[in-house]
Amino acid sequence: MTARTCGQRRVVRATAAALLCAALAGCSPSAPPEDTAATRQPRDHLVEVASAQVRAVQRSSVHTGTLRARRTLRVFVQEEGRIKELPFLEGDAVRNGDLVLRLDDTLLRAELDKAVASRQQAELDLKRLNGLSGRQLVSEDELARARTALEVARAEEAVLRTRLGYAVERAPFDAVVSARLAEPGDVVARYTHVLTLTDPASLVVEVSVSELTLPDLRVGDPVEIRIDALGPGAFPGRILRLHPSLDPRSRQGVIEVGLDPVPAAAQPGQFARVTLRGVARERVLVPFTALQRDREREIVFRVNAAGHAERVPVESGERFGNEAEVLQGVAAGDRVVVRGFLGLRDGRQVSVVAAGAAPGARPGDG
């Protein structure tokens, strides 16, 4: 008998023994269960969460603008004539009351002398007629004409004295000459612009501010101003004015910020950056990464007490660093998903992992 024949007999005997045991036990051999998707248990989706918090947060924002002088005077001549004096050049400082322009007033003075003589003659004529009127040697009509002539003469004299005053212009405040558009000896027409005076102490920055920031600002609030031309240092300033209307297209308003005090080297036209800080208010904050967006709106996934993910529509507000304000949809203490969004859906059972782990669906998740 060969070894092959012996091996076959042993297999037959083992099979017969197995069938006999099954028959005696009253059962039949069973096949191993099939590995199907229906037999596998669904596993939890791994996520990282953070709790929504309520904290007092102060809004801070940087806005750019240009320095400009709040008080600027453009000097126009109100009489035609030849410029006799124009003593200051661009960049010169002038004091309040300094003479900045004088026109040749020779012709005006001659006309004023003529008007004075006419007024004096009218006074004499009226005095003479008043004397005759007492003796009834003059009519009331003649007396009325004499009174009218005197009033006209006085008015003409007053006009010429006013015009003579226009031949001289003096600085109404301490200023710097920022533009000189004529020279002594030039003959200029009436209402010609010849000089511009700028008050260097009235420098302000006008910046545009979002309608969301404006409610936190008040006149007198302190600000920081950085002027690029003067280096990296910040200068103190204050809000001087809030303009009452908004641009309907950009939804932004304009505020005026003044330097307090004005740096010596500051000049109109320089570029400035203004840091505004609003009033600290309590806000509901979540990590910015918790905010997601579908085709219609912003959402977050909130984890409920049963460990299920809930898809919640929210309305967000301002961003503060790595956090965002939530105006509605989330309350303080709610746990929101910040990582593990791939494959996450409403109602999904989740497991929370520690920060820094690798959240997401386990291999084999259905």
C-alpha positions, 0 to 999 in steps of 0.5 A: 500500500502506498503512502498516498492511499493511506492518506486518502483513507485517513481523510475519509475516516475524519470526514465520516467521524465529523458527520457522525458527531453532527448526527448524534448532536442533532445538528448540521454543520454551518457555513461561516457568515458572509462579510457584508455591509449589512453585518458591519456596525456603523462607527462614530465620526471623529470630530474636534469641537469647541464651546461657544463663549460669551466674552466682552470684546473691544472692536479694533480696526485700522483705517487709512486716510490723508491729512488735511487742514480743517481751516484753510483760507483762500484770499481773493481780491475784492477790488480790481487793481495793481498789487502793491504788497504781497509780503509772504511766500509759500511756507512762510508763517504769518501771525493773526493780523499780519498784512498779507495783501495790499492793492494800490488804492490811489484811485479809490482814495480820490473817489472817496475824497470826491464823495466826502466833498459831495456829502459836505455840500449836501449837508450845507444845502439842507441846512440852508433850506431848513433856514428858508423853510422856517420863513416859508421861502422854500417848498416842502418838495425842495426840502425833501429833495435836499434830504434825499441828496444828503442820504445818497451822498452819505451812502456813496461815501460809505460804499467807497470807504468799504471798497477802500478797506478791501484793498488791504487783507490781513491774516485772520488766524495764525497760519502758513502760506500754502499757495501764492498765485500772484506777484507784486505789480500784477494787475488783477481783476475782481475776485481773483485768487491770489493767496492761500493760508492754512492753519497747521494746528487744524490738521485732521484725518478723514476716514471711512468707517463701516456702519457696523463700527459706527455705533461703537464710536463717540466724539472725543474717543481717543485714537492712535494715528500713524503717519508714514512719513514721520516713522513708525511711532503712533501719535495720540488723537481724538474723534472730532466729528461723526458725519451724520449720513452714510454712503448708500452704496458702500454703507460707510460713514465718514469721521474726522480725527484730530491730532492732539497735539499736532506733530511739528513735521505733520503736513497736509497731504500726508498718508495716515493710518488711524486705529479705532477702538470701540466700546467693549461689548459682550459677544457670543464667540466661536472659532472662525473655523467652525463657520461653514457655508452651503449654497444658501447660508452660513452654518455650524455643526452643533453636537447635542447631548446625545452625541449627534451632529446638528446642522444649524443655520447661523448669522455671523458678525465681526471677526476678532483674530481667530474667533468670529461673533455669532449673532444668532443660531448659537448660544453660550456653552454650545459645542460646535465642530471645528475639525472633521467636516469631511463626510459629516452630515446632519444627525450623524453620531460623532465621537469627540477627540482631543485637539491636535488629533486627526478627526474624521471618519474611521476607515470602513465608515459607511 
